[in-house]
């Protein structure tokens, strides 16, 4: 049964995929204006029609061509927020840095460059609308990630289902375009975990990423542990040769906990810790750096010495 007063949920054709709506602000706000909301739910005019005719009935797309393969992935990939004067072995950025849209790979001197999709929703909406142009742009990079379409726990369930469809649609298109792509995996309900297990076993991606960034403020956070346990359930039911990148794990304690929960000691990590600390003159572990070093030199030092 829906938590709100909609009459469409019980007759929605996607109930088997759904598992139940987590509820949105509509549950708590009496004078809601749903049709002005940015979320997608069954009451949004045209949403169910779009799901049927435009979004492949929310079925998850599979590639038609084999994956082109990936380079050797390091233990840590360092996410940056500006173009560096110093080069490192691996760095990662979104395809817009300081308002520079789609800067060329030559803008960095680092040996390997990854492009990730952990971006604001408005940016990902633009990427979705122009994604074929983005796939062409992505061809010059060493590693790319599918966009991380948000799975908010306070979003209508249809919004989550649409974003799962978008993720798998992008993955299929990127594989078919010959890109060295990593599949981003997220979940919001037990049914999502089951679907991911089936999908991953079917397409067998060489690598998947799982984001824990922005979940919980302390290492004992119940939300953080709950999300990580869902990821662990997926990992225990897919082939062990699939490499796993945890995103947003930037401390030894969290990395240790991730390994313990998943039972995997071969996890890779992508985080922004070294970059963010360097902006304040600190090394990745929070220790004050030499005042004579520039912020980019501090970043390079941290990138070379960071341990998780």
N, C-alpha and C positions, 0 to 999 in steps of 0.2 A: 504494500500500500504506500502511496506517496505521502510525504510528510506535509506537503502543502495542499491547497484546495484545487489543484488541477484535476480535470476530468479526463485528460488525455493519456496519462501514464498507463492506466489499466488496459487501454486498447492499442498502445504503442507496439509496432511490429518488432521492436528490438529488445523485448523483455528478456529473452534468453541470454543476450549478451550483457544485460544491464546488471542484475544482481541487487538493484535498489539504489535510489538516489540518496546521496549523503545530506541533501538539503542545502539551501542557500539562504541568503538574507530574507528571502520571501517568507520563510518560516517564522521569523521574528518580527518583521515589520508589517504592521496591519495595513497601513496605507501605501502599499508597494505599487510601483509603476513598472511592471515586468517588461512591457514591450519596449521600454527605453533602456533596459539593462543590456550590458555588453556581452553577457553570457548567452550561450545557446541552450535552450531547453525546449521541451515539447510544446510549450505555449507560445514560443516566439513564432510569429507568422512566417510560414514558408519553411520552417526548420525541418519538419518531417518530410516534406516534399524534396528538399535539398538532400537530405540523408538518403533518400531512395534514388533520385535521378542524378545527382551530382557527386555524391560521396560513396558510390558503389555499395549502397545499403549497409555501410559501415563495416564491410568485410575487409580483412587485412590483405593488402596487395603483396604478392610474391614476385621476386625477380624472374625474368625469363632467360637471363644469361648467367653464366657462372661468375663468381666474384673474381676480380682481377688480382686479389692478394694485397698484403700489407707489408710495409717495412718492419724491421725489428723495433718493437715498441719498448722504450726505456722504462725503468721503474717509475720515474716521475716526469711528467710533462708540465712545464711551467707556463701558466696563463699570464699574459701581460695586457696592460691597458693602454699602452702607448708604444710607439716604435722605438726600439732600443739603439743606442749608439754602440753598445757592446754586443758582441755575438756570443751565443751559447750553443750547446749541442741541439737542444730541442726547445721550442717555444710554441705557444698557441695563442691565437687571437680570433676575434669575431671579424667578419668581413666589413667592418666599419670601425676605424680607430680615429678618435678625435675628429669626427665629422668627415673623415676621408673615406668615401665610399669605395669599396673594393680596391684597396691599394694593391699594387702588384707584389708578387713574391720577392722581387728584387729590392723592395723597400727595406728588407731585413737581410743582414749578413749571416744570420744563424744557419747552421748546417741543415736542420730539419724544421719545417714549419707545418703546424697543424691548424686547421680552421675548425672551430667548434660552433655549436648552435645554442649555447646557453645565453640567451639574449632576452631583452624585454619583449613582451607579447606583441606590441605594436610593430616592432622590427621584424619579428617572425611572420606576422601577417603580410608584410610587404614582401618578404622572401617567398612565402607560399604563392603569392600572386604572380611573382616573376621568376619562379624557381628554375625554369629551363635556362634562363640567362645566368643564374647563379651556378648551375652545374657546369656550364661552359667556363665560367670564371674559376671554379674549383679545380679544374684540370691541372693547374700549375703547382698544386700543393702536394705535400708528402703524405698527409693524413687528413681526412675530413670526417666530420660527425654529422649525423642526421640532426635536424633542428629539434630542440628540446621544447616541444609544445607543452604548455603547463598543464599539470594534473592537480589542480587545487582541490583540497579536501572540503572546501565550502562552495564548490561549483556544482551546478546541476549535472546529473549523471550523463545527460546527452552531450554536454560540453566535453566531458572526459572521453566519451566514446568517439566523438568526432576527432579529437586530437590524437587518439591512438590510430585512427584511420590515416590521418595526415602523416604521422611518423612512418608508418609502414609503406605508404604511397611514396614518400620521399626516398625511403631506403631502396625500394624496388627500382625507382627511376635512377638513383645514383649508381646502383650496381650495374644496371643496364647501360649507363653512360660510361662505364669503365673506371669509376672513381674508387680510390682506396678508402672506402667508407666504413666507419664504425657505427653500429646500430645502437641508438640510445633507447634504453628500456626504463619505463616508469610504471607505477601501478597505483590504483586507488581503491581496488576491491579484490576480494579473493578470486572472482571470475577472471580478472585481468591476469593474475598470476598463472592460472590454468591456461589461458589463451597464449600467454608469452611462452610457456613451456612447449606447447604444441607448435607455435610458429617458429621458435628458434630451432627446435628439433627438425622441422621441415626444411628451413632454408639454410641452416648450419652456417651462420656468419662466422668469419674468422675471429671477430672481436665484437664485444658489446660494451657499452658504457652504462653506468648506473649513478645517478646523482644523489648526493646526500647534502648538498650545499643549501644553506638557509633553513635547515630542519633542526630545531632545538638549539639552545644557547649554551648548554653545558654537556660534558661528555656522558653524563648519566641520563640525559633527556630521554623520556619514554617515547616521544615521537620519533626521535632519531633511531632508537633501538627497534621500534616497530617497523619502520620503513626498511631498515637494514635486514631485519628478519624476513621480510617479504622477498627481498633480493636473494637472501640466502636460500630460501625455498626454491626459487627459480634455478639458482646455480647448482643445487643438488640434484636437479632433474634434467640437466642438459649435459652434452659432452664436455669432458674436462679439458679438451684441447682448444676450446674457445677462450681466448684471452679476455680478461675482464679489467676494465678501467673504472675505478671509483672516482667520481668527480666531487670536489669540495672537501676532501679529507686532507687536512694540512698539518696535523699534529701526530706525534708518535702514539699518543694514547688512543686517538680515534683510529689510526691505522691498525694498531694492535687489536682493538675491538672489532674492526671490520674483518680482520683475518680470523679471529676467534669465532665470530658469528657465522661466517661463511665456510669455515673449515678449509680455506684456501690460503696458502702461503705465497702464492705466485701472483697476487693482485698487483695491478699497476695503479698509479694515482695521477690525477690532474688537478692542480690547485693553483690559487693565486697568492699563496702565502709569501713566497720569496719576493714577488713583485710589490705587494702591498706594504710589507715591512720595509723594503728598500726605499719607499717613498718617504718614510719617516726616519731614515738614517739608521735602520736596524737590520740585522741579519735575520734569516728566516726563523730562528728560534727566539727572536725578541731581544737579543743582546745588542747593545750599542756598538756601532761600527766605528772605524777610524774616521775622524772628521775630515781627513784629507781626501777621502774617496768621494766620487760623485755618486748620485743615486743609481745610475746605470752600472757603475763599477761594483757597487754593493750588491745589486741584483745578480750580476755575473758571479760574484764570489759565493753568494747563497745558492745559486743554481748548481754550482759545481760541488758544493759541500752538503747540501740538504740530504738528510737521512730520515726515513720513515719506517 
